[in-house]
């Protein structure tokens, strides 16, 4: 399907709208840009979530934002009238924990991520190394002495780290090169971070790319649109018929591609990192949604 053929959900006929609503039993929503901006809920979202629940739809949530704690998410969801359980949300740190447990991982982990992300791994019982965070003397001798510590690291994990630096990347590179069995695990792989409209930052995916290129490794990606995450989500929620799931997101390269890899129906909302002009320029069929809406608030009009 061409991006020019994508239909707005409110432009469907009444029969098509009802057919669309009846076509899914479960809704999986991205969070940032779909449920809220960085700062406040998007209008109409609380009403839409309530309407979906009243129609018997199962609601689950997914995010690439590993900066926030579960408690922070739970508080944000309460403002939308949702009592969030840990099992209701797919979060990069929790996905990494699930993966390590699924392979019965034992050993030391070198982690480049936020303190919150690292706390989730430590609370799950894993042993972590991190840093260095403080500035080092600008000499090869000092750098090599710091990064080449021969620690028995069995996995390198990388996610968003607002304090990432050159020594951290060098240290991760050496762990991966010194041990061919050392795992490379990625949380979020976004190359760009949409902090707010018109404010775009370098994402962790670019730093991951440096490590992959330097080591010749390909990371196990446990953030959208990773295929490893797709397999985990289908298994974690026991999804037997992916076409009965509606995935709602705001980013084609992360959300729509992830939904394609899962086999879900795809709804793109224009309330976050993508506008109408961006959507109409899409050419990759895996990133093109089945439907679009201005925001999640549009759905309440169908459901009512």
matplotlib code that plots the C-alpha trace (Angstrom):
import matplotlib.pyplot as plt

x = [0.0, 1.2, 1.4, -1.0, -3.7, -3.6, -7.1, -7.9, -10.0, -12.6, -13.0, -14.1, -17.8, -19.9, -19.8, -16.0, -15.5, -17.5, -15.7, -12.4, -13.3, -14.4, -11.2, -9.0, -9.2, -6.0, -4.5, -0.8, 0.1, 3.4, 3.6, 5.5, 3.8, 0.7, -0.6, 1.3, 3.8, 6.9, 5.0, 1.3, -1.4, -2.7, -6.4, -8.9, -6.6, -8.1, -11.6, -10.3, -8.7, -11.9, -13.9, -11.6, -11.9, -15.7, -15.7, -13.8, -10.4, -7.3, -4.8, -1.1, 1.7, 5.2, 8.0, 11.6, 12.0, 14.2, 14.9, 11.7, 11.1, 8.1, 6.9, 7.1, 5.1, 2.5, 2.0, 1.6, -1.0, -3.0, -3.6, -5.2, -7.4, -5.2, -3.9, -0.7, 0.7, 4.3, 3.1, 1.1, 4.1, 7.0, 10.0, 13.6, 15.1, 12.4, 12.8, 16.5, 15.8, 13.3, 15.9, 18.6, 16.3, 15.1, 18.7, 19.6, 22.4, 25.1, 28.0, 29.1, 27.3, 28.9, 26.0, 25.9, 22.5, 20.7, 20.9, 17.2, 17.9, 20.8, 18.8, 16.2, 18.9, 20.5, 17.1, 16.6, 19.8, 22.4, 25.9, 26.9, 29.9, 29.6, 31.6, 34.0, 31.9, 34.5, 36.8, 40.1, 43.6, 44.0, 46.6, 46.6, 48.4, 45.7, 42.8, 44.2, 44.9, 41.3, 39.4, 41.6, 40.8, 40.3, 37.1, 35.2, 32.3, 29.9, 27.5, 27.5, 24.2, 23.6, 20.6, 20.1, 22.9, 22.9, 26.4, 27.9, 31.5, 34.4, 36.0, 32.6, 32.4, 36.1, 35.6, 32.6, 34.5, 37.4, 35.0, 33.4, 36.7, 38.5, 35.7, 33.9, 31.2, 30.4, 26.9, 25.9, 22.4, 20.6, 17.6, 16.3, 17.9, 16.4, 18.8, 16.9, 15.1, 12.1, 12.2, 9.4, 8.2, 11.1, 13.6, 15.5, 18.5, 21.0, 19.6, 21.3, 21.1, 24.0, 26.2, 25.2, 26.1, 29.6, 30.0, 28.6, 30.9, 33.9, 33.4, 31.7, 28.8, 25.1, 23.2, 20.3, 17.7, 15.2, 13.7, 11.4, 11.7, 13.9, 13.0, 14.1, 11.7, 8.9, 9.4, 9.5, 6.3, 4.3, 5.4, 5.0, 1.4, 0.5, -0.6, -1.9, -3.4, -1.3, -3.9, -6.3, -3.9, -3.9, -0.6, -0.7, 2.4, 3.8, 7.1, 7.2, 10.7, 10.2, 6.5, 5.1, 8.1, 7.9, 4.1, 4.9, 7.5, 4.9, 2.1, -0.1, -2.5, -1.0, -2.4, -0.1, -1.0, 0.3, 0.5, 4.2, 7.3, 5.5, 3.4, 1.1, 3.8, 6.3, 3.8, 3.0, 6.7, 7.0, 8.0, 9.1, 6.0, 7.0, 6.8, 3.6, 0.5, -2.8, -4.6, -3.8, -5.4, -4.5, -4.3, -5.5, -8.4, -10.0, -10.8, -13.3, -15.6, -15.5, -16.0, -18.9]
y = [0.0, 3.5, 6.1, 8.2, 5.5, 5.4, 6.4, 8.5, 6.4, 9.1, 9.1, 5.4, 4.8, 3.9, 0.2, 0.3, 2.0, -0.7, -3.4, -1.9, -1.8, -5.4, -6.5, -6.4, -7.8, -6.3, -2.8, -2.2, 1.5, 3.3, 5.9, 9.1, 10.9, 8.7, 8.9, 12.1, 14.6, 14.8, 17.1, 16.5, 14.0, 14.3, 15.5, 12.8, 9.9, 9.1, 8.9, 6.7, 4.2, 4.1, 3.5, 0.7, -1.0, -0.6, -2.4, -5.3, -4.6, -5.7, -2.8, -3.1, -0.6, -0.4, 2.2, 2.6, 5.2, 3.5, 6.8, 6.7, 4.3, 2.0, 4.2, 7.2, 5.5, 4.2, 7.8, 9.1, 6.3, 7.1, 10.6, 8.8, 6.6, 3.5, 1.4, 0.1, -3.3, -4.3, -6.9, -4.3, -2.5, -3.5, -1.4, -1.8, -2.6, -5.1, -6.7, -7.1, -8.8, -11.1, -12.0, -12.7, -14.9, -16.8, -17.8, -18.4, -15.8, -15.9, -13.5, -9.9, -7.2, -4.0, -1.5, 1.8, 3.3, 5.5, 4.9, 3.9, 1.3, -0.1, -0.3, -2.5, -5.0, -4.9, -5.4, -8.4, -9.9, -9.2, -7.9, -4.8, -2.8, 0.8, 4.0, 5.7, 8.8, 11.2, 13.0, 11.2, 12.5, 13.1, 10.5, 7.1, 5.6, 6.7, 5.7, 2.3, 1.6, 2.5, 0.7, -2.4, -3.9, -7.6, -7.9, -11.1, -9.3, -11.7, -9.2, -5.5, -3.7, -0.3, 2.0, 5.7, 7.2, 11.0, 10.8, 8.6, 9.3, 8.0, 5.8, 4.0, 3.1, 2.0, -0.1, -1.9, -2.4, -4.2, -6.5, -7.5, -8.0, -9.8, -12.4, -13.7, -15.1, -11.8, -10.8, -7.4, -6.4, -3.2, -1.6, 1.4, 1.6, 4.9, 7.0, 10.2, 11.1, 13.4, 15.3, 17.6, 19.1, 20.7, 19.4, 16.3, 14.7, 12.1, 8.7, 5.6, 3.8, 5.9, 4.9, 1.3, 1.6, 2.7, -0.5, -2.7, -1.3, -1.4, -5.0, -6.6, -7.7, -7.3, -6.5, -8.4, -5.6, -5.5, -2.2, -1.4, -2.4, -5.3, -8.7, -10.2, -7.9, -8.9, -12.5, -11.7, -9.7, -12.3, -14.9, -12.8, -11.9, -15.3, -13.7, -16.5, -14.4, -11.2, -9.8, -9.4, -6.9, -3.2, -1.4, 2.3, 4.4, 7.7, 6.7, 4.8, 3.5, 2.3, 1.7, 0.7, -1.4, -3.2, -3.8, -5.3, -7.6, -8.8, -9.1, -6.6, -4.1, -0.6, 2.8, 5.8, 8.9, 12.3, 13.7, 12.8, 12.6, 12.3, 14.8, 14.3, 15.5, 13.0, 10.2, 10.9, 10.6, 7.0, 4.5, 1.4, -0.8, -2.2, 1.3, 2.3, 2.1, 0.6, 3.7, 7.0, 9.5, 13.0, 11.6, 8.7, 10.9, 10.4, 6.8, 7.8, 9.0, 5.5, 3.7, 5.9]
z = [0.0, -0.8, 2.0, -0.1, 0.3, 4.1, 5.4, 8.5, 10.9, 11.0, 7.2, 7.2, 6.6, 9.7, 8.6, 8.1, 11.4, 13.2, 11.2, 12.2, 15.9, 15.8, 14.1, 17.2, 20.7, 22.1, 21.8, 22.4, 22.7, 22.5, 25.3, 24.5, 21.7, 21.8, 25.4, 26.4, 25.3, 27.5, 29.8, 29.8, 28.6, 25.0, 25.0, 24.7, 25.6, 29.0, 27.4, 24.6, 27.0, 29.0, 25.9, 24.7, 28.1, 28.0, 24.6, 26.2, 24.6, 26.4, 26.8, 27.0, 26.7, 25.3, 25.4, 24.3, 27.0, 29.6, 31.4, 33.5, 36.4, 36.6, 39.5, 37.3, 34.6, 37.1, 38.3, 34.8, 34.0, 37.1, 35.6, 32.7, 35.0, 34.5, 37.3, 35.7, 36.7, 35.9, 33.4, 31.5, 30.1, 27.9, 29.0, 27.8, 31.2, 31.9, 28.5, 29.1, 32.4, 30.8, 28.1, 30.6, 32.6, 29.5, 28.7, 32.4, 32.1, 34.7, 35.0, 35.0, 32.9, 31.7, 31.4, 29.6, 30.6, 33.1, 36.8, 36.7, 34.0, 36.0, 39.2, 37.4, 36.5, 39.9, 41.6, 39.4, 40.9, 38.2, 38.9, 37.0, 36.1, 34.8, 34.2, 34.1, 34.6, 35.8, 33.4, 32.8, 32.2, 28.5, 27.7, 26.0, 29.0, 31.5, 29.1, 28.4, 32.1, 32.9, 30.1, 29.8, 33.2, 32.0, 34.1, 33.3, 31.6, 29.9, 28.5, 27.4, 27.6, 26.0, 26.3, 26.7, 28.8, 29.1, 30.5, 27.8, 27.0, 24.9, 27.6, 28.2, 24.5, 24.4, 27.5, 26.0, 22.8, 24.6, 26.5, 23.3, 21.4, 24.2, 24.6, 21.4, 23.7, 25.4, 24.5, 23.0, 24.2, 23.2, 24.8, 22.8, 19.3, 18.3, 16.3, 17.2, 20.4, 20.0, 23.3, 22.2, 19.0, 17.1, 19.6, 18.4, 20.1, 19.2, 20.2, 21.7, 18.3, 16.9, 19.8, 19.4, 15.7, 16.7, 18.9, 16.2, 13.5, 15.8, 16.9, 13.9, 16.2, 15.8, 19.0, 20.3, 20.2, 23.0, 22.1, 19.2, 16.3, 17.4, 16.1, 19.4, 21.2, 18.8, 19.6, 23.3, 23.2, 21.3, 23.9, 27.0, 26.2, 24.7, 21.4, 19.2, 16.4, 15.8, 13.4, 16.3, 17.9, 17.0, 17.6, 18.0, 17.7, 16.5, 14.8, 11.5, 11.9, 15.4, 16.0, 12.6, 11.7, 15.0, 14.5, 11.0, 12.5, 15.1, 12.4, 14.2, 12.6, 12.5, 13.5, 13.3, 15.3, 14.3, 17.9, 18.4, 16.2, 12.8, 11.0, 7.9, 5.5, 7.0, 6.7, 3.1, 2.2, 3.6, 1.0, 3.0, 3.1, 6.5, 8.0, 6.3, 8.7, 7.9, 9.3, 10.8, 13.2, 14.4, 17.9, 20.0, 21.1, 17.6, 18.5, 21.2, 18.4, 16.8, 20.0, 21.2]

ax = plt.figure().add_subplot(projection="3d")
ax.plot(x, y, z, "-o")
ax.set_aspect("equal")
plt.show()
